[in-house]
Amino acid sequence: MPVAGPEQYAEMLDRALAGAYAFPAVNVTSSQTLNGTLRGFAEARSDGIVQVTVGGARYLGGGDALAGARAFAAMARELEAPLGVLVGVHTDHAPPEAVDGF
């Protein structure tokens, strides 16, 4: 399954609300933590959410948080495709001063 687009992500959240359950949401900080998180979702046969903070994205992007966030999203798309679970990717805890550039 691909990384969830906006409509699929909304459906995931609506399904969880209707079923009174939550999805695991994991902050990732590197390709290693992304790989481990995606494999964990696949092994549990659970859809889930991958989150990246401004700091984590800045680290991956060599100082450029936006480039790092895009890289995380691209890696998630590539790595998640064969796993058979749906993964939402979003930023987490963006402070107000980082919102416009992130």
Buried (B, 14 or more C-beta within 10 A) or exposed (E): EEBBEEEBBEEBBEEEEEEEEEBEEBBBBEEEBBBEBBEBBBEEEBBBBBBBBBBBBBBBBEEBBBBBBBBBBEBBEEBBEEBEBBBBBBBBEBEEEBEEEB
